[in-house]
Amino acid sequence: MSTLILVHGAWHGAWCWDKLVPALEAKGHKVLTLDLPGHELPDGAPATTTLEDYGRAVASLANAQSEQVILVGHSMGGGVISQAPSYSANIAGLIYLAAFVLQHGDSIAALARASEVDELSDHVDMAPDGGRTVIQDGAGSIVFYEDCSEDDQTAANARLIPQPIQPLMDSLEDMEGRAMALPAVGIICTQDRAVHPGLQRMMCEARNHMPTHDMDASHSPFMSRPQELADLITRAISDMENAA
């Protein structure tokens, strides 16, 4: 079995994986999570936080392991797992979950603008400091947690924090092509209203026609369908091992 590092998306923290971790551990995987820099703070990460800060934090956790790890990045976390290999040689593969798939020179913001459908922006406001954004009160139920239970929606909405804009604007620095050299698999959420399924497919295809698996779920299957997601992640790991 594998050692996995789960990397959360914008406005979220490591808490979002609470249902998925035991499902993966039951399959024999070692599972690590982290709060990206500043995301453990109740008022959110500082506006000065960068994509490099995120990538180095994940790389540091990967480097601390005695075995190679597989990174699973959700949403914005896809950009983070694309950046982390620049700072770590201890990464064996990448799994993009409803995620932004960055190549050298790409930014999350630029890729988001390429989407034919944008439902998320209507539910995002600028924070007073001008360097961060917030999800409108309760709007996570619409764009993130549509197929989650009402209790899970309420709990998750209450934990969303301000998200710095800079990591979304930063271009991926992968001059040596370390991320592109790693095996990778995409998991596409076909009911996603935050990162449109068409955009997910476009990004996966642009990365050398990266293999994908579809999941009939909205943006947060780690909450709505953790067992099914654990099965798909395990299958994706097998795909990468067989392709090696």
N, C-alpha and C positions, 0 to 999 in steps of 0.2 A: 504494500500500500504506500501512499504518498504523503509527503509533508506539504500542506497547503497553507498559504497566507491569503486571507480574504481581505480585500481592499474595498472599502465602502465608497459611496459616491458623494456628491455635493449635498450640503445641508444635513448630512447624516453623521453617524459615528459607528464605532464597533458594535454598539448595542443592536444594530439592525440585523446582525447575524445570529442572534440568540437561539432562534429555532433551527437554523441550518446546522450549526456546529454539532449538536448531538446526533443529528441524522448522518453527518459525514463520519463522525467518530464511530458510530455503530457499524460502519463499513470498513473500519480498521485504519482510517486516515488519521494522521496527526494534524490538528487544525490550529492555526494561530490567527489571531485578529489584532488589529491595532486601531487606535484613533489617529488619524492623520494629524499633523502638527496643528494644535489649537482646537481641534474638534472635541477634545475632552472638556472644553470650557463651556459653561452654560450660556455664555453670551457670544459664543462662536469664535472661530479663528480670526486672528488679526488681519486687517486688510493688506498688510505687507507680505503675507504668506505667498509663496510661489510654487509653481509646478516642480521646480527643482527641490524645494523643501520637502514636498510630498514624496518625490522619487527617492531622495536620499533616506528618508525615514523607513520606507519599505525595504530599500537595499540594506540598511543597517540590520534590520530584523532578519533578512535572508542570510546575511553574512555571519550572523550569530549562530546559525544552525550547523550541526555536524554533517548534515546530508543536504543534497540539492533540493530546492523547493519549487513548487508550481504556484504561480500567482493567479488568483481569481479576482478580476477587477469588475466592479459593477458601475455602470453609467460613467460619471467622471472618473471613477477608479480605473477605467480602461486607459485613460491618458496617463494615469500614475504608473500602471504596470508597464506601459510602453517606455516610460522614462527610467524606471528603476534599473533595468539591465545595464544602463550606462555606468552604474556605480557598483555593480555586483556581478561576479562570475559564478555565483552559487544558485543561479536560476535555471531550471530545466525546461520550463514551458510556461505558456500564458493561456488563460481562459478568459474570454471576453463575454461578460454576462450583461445583455442589454446595454452594451457599453460603446463608448467612443474608442475607435481603433485608430490610433495615431501612427503616422509615419514621419520621418524626419521633415521638419518644417511645418507640419500641421499644427493647428491649434483646435481646441474643443470648440471655441466660439465660431471659428471659420467653418468647421464641419457642420455645426448646428445650423448655420445659415444656409447650408446646401439642402436641408430637408424640405420636401414638398409640403409637409404639414408641421405646424408648430403650435401645439396646444399649451405647452409649458409656459411660454412667455406671458400669456394672459394672466397667470397666477403668481407672477414674481414681481416684487416691488423692490425699489432701491432702499437700502438702509440709510439712516440719517448721516452716517459718516461718508457716504458717497463711494466707498470702496468695496462695499459688500451688498449682497442681495438677501432678501428674505422671502419665504413662501407665505402667501396670504393665509390668514387664519383659517384652518380647516381644509385648505385646498389640496393638501397631500392626499386626501381621500379621493380626489378627482384624478390627479395626474400620477400618483405613485402607488396607491393602495386600493384601487378600485375593486379588486377581487378578494381583498382581505376581510376578515370579520370586522364588525363594527367596533368591538373592543380593541382589536389590534390597530384599527385606524385611529381611534381616539388616543391611544397610548403613543403611537408613532408621531402623530401630528404635534403632540405636546413636547416631543424631544427634538424637533427640527431646530436648527440653529442658523444664524447668519453665515453665509458663504462668501469668502473673498472672491472678488472678480478676477484677480491677477492670474491664478492658475488656469482659468478658462481662456485667458487671452495669450498666455505664454505659448510659444512654438516649441514643439518637441525637438530636443537636441540629441540626435542619435547619429552623429557623423560617422561612426564606425559600424553602424548597422547592427548593433548587438541585439536589439529587440527583434528586428526583422529576421535575424538568423535563427531565432528560437522557434520550435514547433508551437503552433497556436490553433485554438479552436474557438469558434463563436457559438454562443447560445442566444438565439433570437427569440424575444418575447413578442408573440404575434398580436397581442392586445395592448401593447405598450402605448401610452399617451404622453410619455415624457421624452423618450427617444424613439421616434417613429420607426416601425419595423422596416419600412423601405429604406430609411437611412442606415439602419443597422446592416441590412443586406449589402447596400452599396459600399459601406466601409469594409465589410468582410471580404467582398469580392475584390476590392482594390488592393487588399493585402495578399497578393498572389493567389486569389481565389481560395482564401482560407476556408477549410471545411466548417460546416455549421450544423447545428441541431435546432429545430424549432420547438418552442414550448408555448402552449396555449395558455398564456398568463399575461397579466399586466406587468408593470415595471418592477414589482417587488416579490418575485416568487419565493424568495427566502423566507417570507412571512406567510404567503398564501398557500404555497405548495412545497414545503421544505423537503419532504421525502422524495418527491418527483425530481426536484432540483438536485438532490444528492445523487440520485441515480444517473442523471444526465452528466453531472460533473465527473462521476466515476467513469462513465462511458467516454467522455472527452479525454480523460487521462489515458484510457486504453487506446483511443485513436492516435494520440501522440506517440505512445510507446510503439505501436505497430508501424507507424510511419518512420520511426527512427532508423 
